[in-house]
């Protein structure tokens, strides 16, 4: 039987599209096909004509035998649905946005900019680093929707923190109708128990979301990750995977992200705080997107990475926000500090930690304490407790740390004691808030 590329055949109770016909070394015909039927759609396979013919010849589906059937559905609903479904299979030929702006949201012009920028790239690899509250997840969803429309988003992997998984899932489903299956270590083990031994559990579902802390278990998942590929990989809160510090946890996360960056042509990083002030840290994120962009991680310019990221703040998009987001009417309310709070401020003002002078960035600790006390005395107490714990652990590891550590511990313990003496009645901000609610707003606790 003569078969040509483009022919449709029935084989093994399924419909296939012939892509190529060639000869093997022993002269047998090799037929390369791709699945058309529902359960094998997109699946590529090879058939040997000699083997398949033993079960009967291929049935070639001929166009001239196609019969016309009258559409009796109301208002030709079935025909319109068929035409619409086929139109959606057409791949957009340019970089215009066709579907992303139709999501279930009030689309703002600036939210389409990352997608417009990415679609002009050969490979969509970029960092979306807009400020907090500007909708990075929505901007990412618009881009993903466009890539799906271009048949480049069948397999999607989203990596995020455990606390953000549910929110990310909801945003993608309710706004873009993109389902993401939630994976954790238990679910991966369940998948492994029901698939053949040599199969990869990350191929079981096409579109998944998983916690970075689950995936960073290098020994367990490394082999599977190195043998899996995705059309799109999204890493949320990407600042957590940059090379920062020497901690083992940071190292595992950055190694994981680097490994994932090689498993997909499309890589989308999301972060509101991608830069910690160290050029090497930010360069590690840029190198995940394009390993050739930065030659020297400690010496590069904005021009070297201009096409790899987009970063805007609220002031940059005010024109788009004015007509859609009401302007906030904020008022400052002053309240005098209580006596116990004044004692804390005095101690904090005179605090001078000797050990901090030896640490880079140590001068920022007093600023951290000041910010925390302006939040609440409980927040400041937690910060002091953490520093005391680290100092005491340092003394155990290095008993010869000297008088400096002991003096610092005594100073922080004095501050700790004063913070503990600040009661709810002495918490001036809290008491002013109660007064505002009860007297100024006249809330009686029942409405």
Order of alpha helices (4+ residues) and beta strands (2+ residues): beta-beta-beta-beta-alpha-beta-alpha-alpha-beta-alpha-beta-alpha-beta-alpha-beta-alpha-alpha-beta-alpha-beta-alpha-beta-alpha-alpha-alpha-alpha-alpha-alpha
